[in-house]
Amino acid sequence: MTKPIHIIGGGMAGSEAAWQIVSAGHPVVIHEMRPTVGTFAHQTDSLAELVCSNSFRSDDDEANAVGLLHWEMRAAGSLIMEMADLHKLPAGSALAVDRDPFAAAVTERLLNHPLVTLERGEVSELPPEEWGQTIVATGPLTSSALAQSILGATGEGALAFFDAIAPIVYADSIDMSKAWFQSRYDKGETEEERTAYLNCPMDKDTYEAFIDALLESGKTEFKEWEKDTPYFDGCLPIEVMAERGRETLRFGPMKPVGLTNPHQPDVKPHAVVQLRRDNALGTLYNIVGFQTKMKYGEQSTAFNLIPGLEDAKFARLGGIHRNTFINSPLLLDDQMRLKSRPDIRFAGQISGVEGYVESAAMGLLAGRMAIAQANGRDVPAVPQTTAMGALVTHITGGADAKTFQPMNVNFGLFPLVEGVKGGRRNRKDRYKAYTDRAKVDWSDWLQGM
């Protein structure tokens, strides 16, 4: 019998890796510790459960690096993207998904495949070499036992940071005499997409009072061994942003640009809080960019200061969890294998990428690399001119190991396009040049597999 490839972790990366492997006709065993061992953030035992935002971010494949990554994954037969497209919600130019049906669909597709075996229970240490090829895709909530085993195998300290969860509001508790539906700059091809966000305006006095509430709020206490853990700048708690300057939020998640308040069309808001639909029924909305580590009571007090949310009821308040990743540029080779254990690959957030799509993308590559190795060959280098290649190059040597931090896909990871001018004025043309080049190179790479 063909020896299966083992995958530890059934999240976004593990699920995508498994799909790529079985689609090539090779068996897999997925090891998922839930529900035998739970986590702070997960609510179900489904594979590919979304625990923070329900957004896959921009779906623009001509001017956005994340949208380009969507395109590349679809071209490679991604299960995660197929299910996201089937369960998408209106979100302007972004791709947001109905989280529970999405995870249920991924789970059903995998468990119905004859080459997939799912084993529930914690894998508490790196497996013996007798397992053969293994992909570690345990995500940001890797169990402490397995993390210690990884430390023992690598001899290098795994880095950790905190990832905060945004609150979710019941839609019928939002005061629509103050809030309105509009996507920023009316982005989207349909009316539903152009009205995908709920907006709550603030004048200057209200904004200043809100900032005061954030700064004065009680915060979650960290344990002694957690106090020096750095945050990932792409997912800062809202009160930490406020601590960096009173105007920080007005130039971040609360920027007032691209929006017109129909209740007061002649008054420009000082700041705007946006909420995005969190389920297909439209009964839940999450507050965009409002990750927080404030205590629960403090959250309600602060968020009820927002016009339109004075009487808001929360389906879930914000929370915080520890995130763990390895120093991939130091520890992994260009095939995403642990240098000290080439039978083991790492994929997903534990490998040092940030975001649902990036995690699934690294699972896709790890799965394809594992299949190639099973057939006695290595996958040819993924062109760095592609979104996939830019990410995998970054984590396997493109980044400085001394300062390595999790990274979203962005055009700063891509080589420059020859002959295309830089600068803000030429940004649209420059991004289009990046995506045009990437699509050709990715298509050629797939054909050469």
C-alpha positions as CSV (number, residue, x, y, z in Angstrom):
1,M,0.0,0.0,0.0
2,T,1.1,3.6,-0.6
3,K,2.4,5.2,2.5
4,P,0.1,8.2,3.5
5,I,1.4,11.7,4.0
6,H,0.6,12.9,7.5
7,I,-0.8,16.4,8.2
8,I,-0.8,17.7,11.8
9,G,-3.5,20.4,12.0
10,G,-6.8,20.6,10.2
11,G,-7.0,24.4,9.8
12,M,-6.7,26.4,6.6
13,A,-3.2,25.3,5.7
14,G,-3.7,21.6,6.7
15,S,-7.0,21.3,4.8
16,E,-5.6,22.8,1.6
17,A,-2.5,20.7,1.8
18,A,-4.6,17.6,2.2
19,W,-6.8,18.5,-0.8
20,Q,-3.8,19.1,-3.0
21,I,-2.3,15.7,-2.0
22,V,-5.4,13.6,-2.5
23,S,-6.2,15.4,-5.7
24,A,-2.9,13.9,-7.0
25,G,-4.1,10.4,-6.0
26,H,-2.0,10.1,-2.8
27,P,-3.6,9.2,0.6
28,V,-3.4,11.5,3.7
29,V,-4.0,11.2,7.4
30,I,-5.2,14.5,9.0
31,H,-4.5,14.8,12.7
32,E,-6.8,17.3,14.4
33,M,-6.8,17.6,18.1
34,R,-10.3,19.2,18.4
35,P,-12.7,18.4,20.0
36,T,-10.6,16.1,22.1
37,V,-8.4,19.1,23.0
38,G,-10.0,22.5,22.6
39,T,-8.6,26.0,22.2
40,F,-9.5,29.4,23.5
41,A,-10.7,30.6,20.1
42,H,-12.3,27.7,18.3
43,Q,-16.0,27.0,18.7
44,T,-16.6,23.9,16.6
45,D,-14.8,20.7,15.5
46,S,-14.9,21.6,11.8
47,L,-11.8,21.7,9.7
48,A,-10.8,25.1,8.4
49,E,-12.8,27.0,11.1
50,L,-12.3,30.8,10.9
51,V,-11.6,32.1,14.4
52,C,-11.1,35.8,13.8
53,S,-12.4,37.8,10.9
54,N,-14.5,36.2,8.2
55,S,-12.8,38.2,5.5
56,F,-10.3,36.9,2.9
57,R,-9.6,40.6,2.2
58,S,-9.3,42.1,-1.3
59,D,-10.4,40.0,-4.3
60,D,-9.0,42.5,-6.8
61,D,-6.5,40.4,-8.8
62,E,-5.3,43.4,-10.9
63,A,-4.2,45.8,-8.2
64,N,-3.9,44.0,-5.0
65,A,-1.4,41.3,-3.9
66,V,-4.0,39.4,-1.8
67,G,-6.4,39.4,-4.8
68,L,-3.6,38.1,-6.9
69,L,-3.0,35.3,-4.4
70,H,-6.7,34.4,-4.7
71,W,-6.3,34.1,-8.4
72,E,-3.2,31.9,-8.2
73,M,-4.9,29.6,-5.7
74,R,-8.0,29.3,-7.9
75,A,-5.8,28.4,-10.8
76,A,-4.2,25.7,-8.8
77,G,-7.5,24.1,-7.9
78,S,-7.7,25.3,-4.3
79,L,-10.4,23.8,-2.1
80,I,-10.3,26.8,0.3
81,M,-11.0,29.2,-2.6
82,E,-13.7,27.0,-4.1
83,M,-15.5,26.9,-0.8
84,A,-15.0,30.6,-0.2
85,D,-16.5,31.4,-3.5
86,L,-19.5,29.1,-2.8
87,H,-20.2,30.7,0.6
88,K,-19.2,34.4,0.0
89,L,-21.0,37.3,1.5
90,P,-21.3,40.9,0.1
91,A,-18.2,42.8,1.1
92,G,-17.6,45.4,-1.6
93,S,-14.3,44.5,-3.4
94,A,-13.3,42.1,-0.6
95,L,-14.1,38.4,-0.3
96,A,-15.9,37.6,2.9
97,V,-17.4,34.2,3.7
98,D,-20.2,32.8,5.8
99,R,-17.9,31.2,8.3
100,D,-19.9,28.1,9.6
101,P,-21.2,26.9,6.3
102,F,-17.7,27.5,4.7
103,A,-16.0,25.3,7.4
104,A,-18.7,22.6,7.2
105,A,-18.3,22.4,3.4
106,V,-14.5,22.1,3.6
107,T,-14.9,19.4,6.2
108,E,-17.6,17.5,4.2
109,R,-15.5,17.6,1.0
110,L,-12.4,16.2,2.7
111,L,-14.1,13.6,4.8
112,N,-16.0,12.3,1.7
113,H,-12.8,11.7,-0.2
114,P,-11.7,8.1,-0.1
115,L,-8.1,8.9,0.3
116,V,-8.6,11.0,3.4
117,T,-8.4,9.6,7.0
118,L,-9.1,11.9,9.9
119,E,-7.7,11.1,13.3
120,R,-9.0,13.1,16.3
121,G,-6.6,13.7,19.1
122,E,-3.5,15.7,20.1
123,V,-0.2,15.0,18.5
124,S,2.0,16.1,21.4
125,E,5.4,15.8,19.7
126,L,7.0,15.7,16.3
127,P,6.4,12.3,14.8
128,P,9.1,9.6,14.4
129,E,10.7,9.2,11.0
130,E,8.7,6.0,10.5
131,W,5.7,8.2,9.7
132,G,7.4,9.3,6.5
133,Q,6.5,12.7,5.1
134,T,4.7,15.0,7.6
135,I,3.3,18.5,7.2
136,V,3.0,20.5,10.5
137,A,0.2,23.0,10.0
138,T,-0.9,23.5,13.5
139,G,-1.5,27.2,13.1
140,P,-1.4,30.0,15.7
141,L,-2.7,27.9,18.5
142,T,-0.2,25.1,18.4
143,S,-0.4,23.1,21.6
144,S,2.2,23.8,24.2
145,A,3.4,20.1,24.2
146,L,4.0,20.1,20.4
147,A,5.6,23.6,20.6
148,Q,8.1,22.2,23.2
149,S,8.9,19.3,20.9
150,I,9.5,21.7,18.0
151,L,11.9,23.7,20.3
152,G,13.7,20.5,21.1
153,A,14.1,19.6,17.4
154,T,15.2,23.0,16.2
155,G,17.4,24.3,19.0
156,E,15.9,27.8,18.3
157,G,13.3,29.6,20.3
158,A,9.9,29.8,18.6
159,L,8.7,33.3,18.5
160,A,5.3,34.3,19.8
161,F,2.9,37.2,19.6
162,F,-0.7,38.0,20.4
163,D,-3.5,38.0,17.9
164,A,-6.7,39.8,19.0
165,I,-10.3,39.0,18.0
166,A,-12.8,41.7,17.0
167,P,-16.3,41.9,18.6
168,I,-19.5,40.9,16.7
169,V,-22.7,42.9,17.0
170,Y,-26.3,41.8,16.5
171,A,-27.6,43.7,13.4
172,D,-31.0,44.5,14.9
173,S,-29.4,46.3,17.8
174,I,-27.7,48.9,15.5
175,D,-29.5,52.3,15.3
176,M,-30.0,52.9,11.6
177,S,-31.1,56.5,12.1
178,K,-27.4,57.1,12.6
179,A,-25.6,54.4,10.7
180,W,-25.8,53.8,6.9
181,F,-24.8,51.2,4.3
182,Q,-21.9,52.1,2.0
183,S,-18.6,50.5,0.9
184,R,-15.7,52.9,0.9
185,Y,-15.6,54.8,-2.4
186,D,-18.7,52.8,-3.4
187,K,-16.5,49.9,-4.5
188,G,-18.1,46.8,-5.9
189,E,-19.8,45.8,-9.1
190,T,-23.3,45.3,-7.7
191,E,-25.5,47.4,-5.4
192,E,-25.1,44.7,-2.7
193,E,-21.4,45.0,-2.8
194,R,-21.5,48.8,-2.9
195,T,-23.5,48.7,0.3
196,A,-21.7,45.9,2.1
197,Y,-20.5,47.9,5.1
198,L,-22.4,49.6,7.9
199,N,-20.9,53.0,8.8
200,C,-21.1,54.8,12.2
201,P,-19.9,58.4,12.0
202,M,-18.2,60.3,14.8
203,D,-17.7,64.0,15.3
204,K,-14.5,65.3,16.9
205,D,-15.9,65.4,20.5
206,T,-17.2,61.9,20.3
207,Y,-14.0,60.6,18.8
208,E,-11.9,62.2,21.6
209,A,-14.2,60.7,24.2
210,F,-13.9,57.3,22.6
211,I,-10.1,57.6,22.6
212,D,-10.2,58.5,26.2
213,A,-12.3,55.4,27.0
214,L,-9.8,53.2,25.1
215,L,-6.8,54.6,26.9
216,E,-8.5,54.4,30.4
217,S,-10.0,50.9,29.9
218,G,-8.9,47.9,31.9
219,K,-6.8,45.4,29.9
220,T,-6.3,41.7,30.0
221,E,-3.5,40.8,32.3
222,F,-0.6,38.9,30.7
223,K,1.2,36.1,32.4
224,E,4.8,36.7,33.4
225,W,6.2,34.6,30.6
226,E,4.0,36.5,28.0
227,K,4.8,40.1,28.9
228,D,7.6,40.6,26.4
229,T,5.8,39.0,23.5
230,P,5.6,41.5,20.5
231,Y,2.4,42.2,18.6
232,F,2.1,41.7,14.8
233,D,1.6,45.2,13.4
234,G,-1.1,44.1,11.0
235,C,-3.4,43.0,13.8
236,L,-2.9,45.4,16.6
237,P,-5.5,45.7,19.4
238,I,-7.4,49.0,19.0
239,E,-6.3,50.3,22.4
240,V,-2.7,49.7,21.5
241,M,-3.2,51.8,18.3
242,A,-4.7,54.5,20.4
243,E,-1.7,54.4,22.7
244,R,0.5,55.2,19.7
245,G,-1.2,58.5,19.2
246,R,-4.7,60.0,19.4
247,E,-4.9,60.4,15.6
248,T,-3.7,56.9,14.8
249,L,-7.2,55.3,14.5
250,R,-8.3,58.2,12.2
251,F,-5.6,57.1,9.7
252,G,-6.3,53.4,10.3
253,P,-9.6,51.5,10.7
254,M,-11.5,54.6,11.5
255,K,-10.5,56.8,8.5
256,P,-13.4,58.9,7.3
257,V,-12.5,59.0,3.6
258,G,-14.6,57.7,0.7
259,L,-17.9,57.8,2.6
260,T,-20.9,60.2,2.6
261,N,-23.3,60.2,5.5
262,P,-26.9,60.3,4.0
263,H,-28.3,61.5,7.3
264,Q,-26.0,64.6,7.2
265,P,-24.6,64.8,3.6
266,D,-23.1,68.2,4.2
267,V,-21.2,67.2,7.3
268,K,-17.9,65.4,6.9
269,P,-17.4,62.9,9.7
270,H,-14.3,63.3,11.9
271,A,-14.0,59.5,12.0
272,V,-16.0,56.5,10.9
273,V,-16.4,53.0,12.5
274,Q,-17.2,50.4,9.9
275,L,-18.9,47.0,10.4
276,R,-18.9,44.2,7.9
277,R,-21.5,41.4,7.6
278,D,-20.4,38.3,9.4
279,N,-23.1,35.8,8.2
280,A,-25.3,35.1,5.2
281,L,-28.5,36.0,7.1
282,G,-27.1,39.5,7.8
283,T,-27.9,39.2,11.5
284,L,-24.3,39.6,12.7
285,Y,-21.8,42.3,11.9
286,N,-18.1,42.4,13.1
287,I,-16.5,45.8,13.8
288,V,-13.7,46.1,11.2
289,G,-10.2,46.5,12.7
290,F,-11.5,46.5,16.3
291,Q,-9.3,43.7,17.7
292,T,-9.0,44.2,21.4
293,K,-7.6,43.0,24.6
294,M,-9.8,45.1,26.8
295,K,-11.8,43.4,29.6
296,Y,-15.3,42.5,28.6
297,G,-17.1,45.2,30.7
298,E,-14.7,47.9,29.4
299,Q,-15.4,46.8,25.8
300,S,-19.2,47.4,26.2
301,T,-18.7,50.7,27.8
302,A,-16.3,52.0,25.1
303,F,-18.1,50.6,22.1
304,N,-21.5,51.9,23.2
305,L,-20.0,55.4,22.8
306,I,-20.0,54.9,19.0
307,P,-23.0,56.6,17.3
308,G,-25.4,53.9,16.2
309,L,-24.0,51.4,18.7
310,E,-25.3,53.1,21.9
311,D,-27.6,50.1,22.5
312,A,-25.7,47.5,20.6
313,K,-25.9,43.9,21.8
314,F,-22.8,41.8,21.3
315,A,-22.9,38.2,20.0
316,R,-19.2,38.0,20.9
317,L,-16.9,40.4,22.6
318,G,-13.2,40.7,21.7
319,G,-10.6,38.4,23.0
320,I,-6.9,37.6,22.7
321,H,-4.9,34.5,22.1
322,R,-1.3,33.6,21.9
323,N,0.2,32.9,18.4
324,T,3.3,30.9,17.8
325,F,5.5,30.8,14.7
326,I,9.0,29.4,13.9
327,N,12.0,31.3,12.6
328,S,11.5,29.9,9.2
329,P,14.3,31.7,7.3
330,L,16.7,30.0,9.7
331,L,15.0,26.6,10.0
332,L,13.5,25.8,6.7
333,D,15.0,24.9,3.3
334,D,13.5,26.1,0.0
335,Q,11.1,23.2,-0.1
336,M,9.7,24.3,3.3
337,R,11.4,21.3,5.0
338,L,12.9,21.5,8.5
339,K,16.6,21.4,7.8
340,S,17.2,19.1,10.8
341,R,14.3,16.8,9.8
342,P,13.8,16.9,6.0
343,D,10.9,14.5,6.4
344,I,8.9,17.4,8.1
345,R,7.5,20.4,6.4
346,F,5.9,23.5,8.0
347,A,2.9,25.3,6.5
348,G,0.5,28.0,7.5
349,Q,0.8,30.6,10.2
350,I,3.3,28.6,12.2
351,S,5.7,29.0,9.2
352,G,5.5,32.8,9.5
353,V,2.9,34.0,7.1
354,E,-0.1,36.0,8.4
355,G,-3.7,35.7,7.2
356,Y,-6.2,33.1,6.2
357,V,-5.3,33.2,2.5
358,E,-1.6,33.2,3.0
359,S,-1.9,30.3,5.4
360,A,-3.9,28.2,2.9
361,A,-1.5,29.2,0.1
362,M,1.5,27.8,2.0
363,G,-0.6,24.7,2.7
364,L,-1.2,24.4,-1.1
365,L,2.6,24.6,-1.8
366,A,3.5,22.2,1.0
367,G,1.0,19.7,-0.4
368,R,2.4,20.0,-3.9
369,M,6.0,19.7,-2.6
370,A,5.1,16.6,-0.6
371,I,3.6,14.9,-3.7
372,A,6.7,15.8,-5.8
373,Q,8.9,14.3,-3.1
374,A,6.8,11.2,-3.0
375,N,7.5,10.9,-6.7
376,G,11.2,11.3,-6.3
377,R,11.6,14.9,-7.3
378,D,11.6,18.4,-5.9
379,V,9.2,21.1,-7.0
380,P,10.9,23.6,-9.2
381,A,11.4,27.0,-7.5
382,V,8.2,29.0,-7.5
383,P,8.9,32.3,-9.3
384,Q,9.3,35.2,-6.8
385,T,7.4,37.3,-9.4
386,T,4.2,35.4,-8.2
387,A,2.3,35.9,-5.0
388,M,3.0,32.3,-4.0
389,G,6.7,32.7,-4.8
390,A,7.0,36.0,-3.0
391,L,5.6,34.5,0.2
392,V,7.6,31.2,0.2
393,T,10.8,33.0,-0.7
394,H,10.3,35.4,2.2
395,I,9.8,32.7,4.8
396,T,12.5,30.4,3.5
397,G,15.3,32.9,3.2
398,G,14.2,36.2,1.8
399,A,13.6,37.6,5.3
400,D,16.3,38.5,7.8
401,A,16.2,35.7,10.4
402,K,17.3,38.1,13.1
403,T,14.3,40.3,12.7
404,F,11.8,37.8,11.3
405,Q,8.1,38.6,11.8
406,P,4.9,37.2,10.3
407,M,4.1,38.8,7.0
408,N,1.0,39.3,4.8
409,V,1.5,39.0,1.0
410,N,2.3,42.5,-0.4
411,F,3.9,43.9,-3.5
412,G,7.0,44.9,-1.4
413,L,7.9,41.2,-1.5
414,F,7.9,41.1,-5.3
415,P,10.9,42.0,-7.6
416,L,10.5,45.3,-9.4
417,V,9.0,45.3,-12.9
418,E,11.6,46.5,-15.3
419,G,10.6,49.8,-17.1
420,V,7.6,50.6,-14.8
421,K,7.9,53.8,-12.9
422,G,7.5,54.0,-9.1
423,G,5.7,56.7,-7.1
424,R,2.2,57.2,-5.9
425,R,0.9,58.5,-9.3
426,N,2.0,55.4,-11.1
427,R,0.9,52.9,-8.5
428,K,-2.2,51.6,-10.4
429,D,-0.1,50.9,-13.5
430,R,2.7,49.4,-11.4
431,Y,0.4,47.0,-9.6
432,K,-1.2,46.0,-12.9
433,A,2.3,45.2,-14.2
434,Y,3.0,43.1,-11.2
435,T,-0.2,41.1,-11.5
436,D,0.1,40.6,-15.3
437,R,3.6,39.3,-14.9
438,A,2.6,37.0,-12.0
439,K,-0.3,35.4,-13.9
440,V,1.9,34.5,-16.8
441,D,4.7,33.1,-14.6
442,W,2.3,31.2,-12.3
443,S,0.5,29.6,-15.2
444,D,3.8,28.6,-16.7
445,W,4.9,27.1,-13.3
446,L,1.7,25.1,-13.0
447,Q,2.1,23.7,-16.5
448,G,5.7,22.6,-15.6
449,M,4.7,20.7,-12.5
